[in-house]
Amino acid sequence: MQKSKCPVCGSDVVINDDAFEGDIVECAICNSISEIVSLNPATLNLVEEGPKGKEEE
């Protein structure tokens, strides 16, 4: 298992050992969607930001 930083909030995003480049992962903290662009080192590229909370509207 690897970890990479979420491109939105900077928290750790877990990347499973059976993941491939091009797979999609979701940040558990901000719910943003990212694509795995590299596995060595583990690098994510933002696809879609998570929904905004009421305090951010």
MDTraj code that builds the backbone (N, CA, C; nanometers):
import mdtraj as md
import numpy as np

residues = "MET GLN LYS SER LYS CYS PRO VAL CYS GLY SER ASP VAL VAL ILE ASN ASP ASP ALA PHE GLU GLY ASP ILE VAL GLU CYS ALA ILE CYS ASN SER ILE SER GLU ILE VAL SER LEU ASN PRO ALA THR LEU ASN LEU VAL GLU GLU GLY PRO LYS GLY LYS GLU GLU GLU".split()
xyz = np.array([
    [0.0843, -0.1175, 0.0000],
    [0.0000, 0.0000, 0.0000],
    [0.0891, 0.1242, 0.0000],
    [0.0534, 0.2187, -0.0844],
    [0.1254, 0.3452, -0.0931],
    [0.0325, 0.4586, -0.0512],
    [0.0913, 0.5730, -0.0258],
    [0.0136, 0.6934, 0.0028],
    [0.0650, 0.8069, -0.0837],
    [-0.0260, 0.8960, -0.1197],
    [0.0089, 1.0171, -0.1920],
    [-0.0728, 1.1301, -0.1317],
    [-0.0321, 1.2518, -0.1558],
    [-0.1027, 1.3676, -0.1020],
    [-0.2185, 1.4066, -0.1936],
    [-0.3320, 1.4378, -0.1326],
    [-0.4474, 1.4875, -0.2067],
    [-0.4106, 1.6232, -0.2660],
    [-0.4360, 1.6444, -0.3964],
    [-0.4022, 1.7730, -0.4575],
    [-0.4901, 1.8889, -0.4096],
    [-0.6002, 1.8606, -0.3398],
    [-0.6890, 1.9658, -0.2912],
    [-0.6580, 2.0027, -0.1468],
    [-0.6612, 1.9023, -0.0569],
    [-0.6487, 1.9331, 0.0854],
    [-0.5156, 1.8911, 0.1467],
    [-0.4357, 1.8128, 0.0739],
    [-0.3040, 1.7747, 0.1228],
    [-0.3015, 1.6561, 0.2174],
    [-0.4161, 1.5949, 0.2440],
    [-0.4171, 1.4782, 0.3320],
    [-0.3692, 1.3550, 0.2550],
    [-0.3313, 1.2509, 0.3304],
    [-0.2846, 1.1271, 0.2676],
    [-0.4000, 1.0531, 0.2023],
    [-0.3772, 1.0078, 0.0784],
    [-0.4730, 0.9249, 0.0059],
    [-0.4071, 0.7883, -0.0125],
    [-0.4751, 0.6826, 0.0291],
    [-0.4213, 0.5470, 0.0205],
    [-0.4373, 0.4946, -0.1221],
    [-0.3298, 0.4385, -0.1741],
    [-0.3309, 0.3755, -0.3066],
    [-0.3009, 0.2272, -0.2857],
    [-0.3953, 0.1423, -0.3213],
    [-0.3801, -0.0013, -0.3015],
    [-0.2679, -0.0583, -0.3877],
    [-0.2125, -0.1701, -0.3431],
    [-0.1025, -0.2342, -0.4149],
    [-0.1431, -0.2828, -0.5541],
    [-0.2716, -0.3109, -0.5746],
    [-0.3168, -0.3603, -0.7046],
    [-0.3642, -0.2480, -0.7975],
    [-0.3354, -0.1233, -0.7608],
    [-0.3761, -0.0087, -0.8425],
    [-0.2859, 0.0067, -0.9647],
    [-0.3394, 0.0686, -1.0685],
    [-0.2659, 0.0956, -1.1919],
    [-0.2698, 0.2448, -1.2220],
    [-0.1758, 0.2919, -1.3020],
    [-0.1823, 0.4291, -1.3510],
    [-0.3121, 0.4437, -1.4291],
    [-0.3814, 0.5545, -1.4086],
    [-0.5100, 0.5776, -1.4739],
    [-0.6280, 0.5435, -1.3845],
    [-0.6041, 0.4703, -1.2746],
    [-0.7121, 0.4409, -1.1811],
    [-0.7560, 0.5682, -1.1095],
    [-0.8774, 0.5680, -1.0610],
    [-0.9359, 0.6817, -0.9916],
    [-0.9425, 0.6517, -0.8421],
    [-0.9044, 0.7496, -0.7601],
    [-0.9129, 0.7366, -0.6143],
    [-0.9868, 0.8575, -0.5587],
    [-1.0449, 0.8402, -0.4387],
    [-1.1191, 0.9478, -0.3744],
    [-1.0557, 0.9794, -0.2397],
    [-1.0418, 1.1065, -0.2117],
    [-0.9894, 1.1514, -0.0825],
    [-1.0977, 1.1331, 0.0236],
    [-1.0626, 1.0670, 0.1332],
    [-1.1589, 1.0429, 0.2410],
    [-1.1914, 1.1698, 0.3182],
    [-1.1070, 1.2711, 0.3101],
    [-1.1278, 1.3938, 0.3862],
    [-1.2142, 1.4939, 0.3097],
    [-1.1771, 1.5266, 0.1853],
    [-1.2499, 1.6311, 0.1110],
    [-1.3348, 1.5754, -0.0039],
    [-1.3315, 1.4432, -0.0250],
    [-1.4112, 1.3749, -0.1282],
    [-1.3755, 1.4148, -0.2711],
    [-1.2571, 1.4740, -0.2914],
    [-1.2164, 1.5055, -0.4281],
    [-1.1764, 1.3771, -0.5004],
    [-1.1903, 1.3781, -0.6317],
    [-1.1601, 1.2627, -0.7156],
    [-1.0302, 1.2911, -0.7897],
    [-0.9352, 1.1974, -0.7821],
    [-0.8057, 1.2145, -0.8485],
    [-0.7707, 1.0902, -0.9285],
    [-0.6903, 1.1109, -1.0316],
    [-0.6396, 1.0023, -1.1142],
    [-0.4954, 0.9736, -1.0748],
    [-0.4603, 0.8454, -1.0687],
    [-0.3217, 0.8067, -1.0425],
    [-0.2440, 0.8267, -1.1722],
    [-0.1494, 0.9194, -1.1726],
    [-0.0710, 0.9453, -1.2938],
    [0.0652, 0.8784, -1.2887],
    [0.1074, 0.8368, -1.1701],
    [0.2339, 0.7656, -1.1547],
    [0.2266, 0.6828, -1.0277],
    [0.2907, 0.5645, -1.0318],
    [0.2966, 0.4803, -0.9127],
    [0.4334, 0.4858, -0.8459],
    [0.5331, 0.5360, -0.9159],
    [0.6676, 0.5416, -0.8594],
    [0.7342, 0.6717, -0.8991],
    [0.7233, 0.7769, -0.8198],
    [0.6499, 0.7843, -0.6931],
    [0.5002, 0.8002, -0.7164],
    [0.4223, 0.7676, -0.6150],
    [0.2765, 0.7791, -0.6244],
    [0.2385, 0.9261, -0.6410],
    [0.1727, 0.9578, -0.7542],
    [0.1362, 1.0956, -0.7866],
    [-0.0079, 1.1001, -0.8340],
    [-0.0820, 1.1978, -0.7837],
    [-0.2231, 1.2132, -0.8194],
    [-0.2462, 1.3424, -0.8955],
    [-0.3455, 1.3394, -0.9855],
    [-0.3862, 1.4567, -1.0613],
    [-0.5363, 1.4775, -1.0387],
    [-0.5755, 1.5963, -0.9969],
    [-0.7151, 1.6255, -0.9666],
    [-0.8034, 1.6085, -1.0902],
    [-0.9142, 1.5357, -1.0715],
    [-1.0144, 1.5199, -1.1766],
    [-1.1361, 1.6057, -1.1429],
    [-1.1799, 1.5989, -1.0158],
    [-1.2997, 1.6718, -0.9747],
    [-1.2927, 1.6991, -0.8253],
    [-1.3199, 1.8238, -0.7873],
    [-1.3233, 1.8572, -0.6451],
    [-1.4497, 1.8021, -0.5824],
    [-1.4415, 1.7692, -0.4550],
    [-1.5568, 1.7206, -0.3807],
    [-1.6598, 1.8288, -0.3620],
    [-1.7786, 1.7900, -0.3170],
    [-1.8838, 1.8900, -0.2930],
    [-1.8442, 1.9856, -0.1827],
    [-1.8816, 2.1106, -0.1974],
    [-1.8473, 2.2123, -0.0973],
    [-1.9431, 2.2024, 0.0201],
    [-1.8897, 2.2230, 0.1390],
    [-1.9719, 2.2235, 0.2597],
    [-2.0525, 2.3520, 0.2676],
    [-2.1498, 2.3558, 0.3526],
    [-2.2360, 2.4735, 0.3657],
    [-2.1583, 2.5971, 0.4071],
    [-2.0541, 2.5785, 0.4902],
    [-1.9776, 2.6946, 0.5336],
    [-1.8906, 2.7528, 0.4228],
    [-1.8710, 2.6786, 0.3134],
    [-1.7893, 2.7284, 0.2026],
    [-1.8720, 2.7972, 0.0952],
    [-2.0035, 2.7843, 0.1003],
    [-2.0894, 2.8408, -0.0053],
    [-2.1012, 2.9900, 0.0073],
])
top = md.Topology()
chain = top.add_chain()
for i, resn in enumerate(residues, 1):
    res = top.add_residue(resn, chain, resSeq=i)
    for name in ("N", "CA", "C"):
        top.add_atom(name, md.element.get_by_symbol(name[0]), res)
traj = md.Trajectory(xyz[None], top)
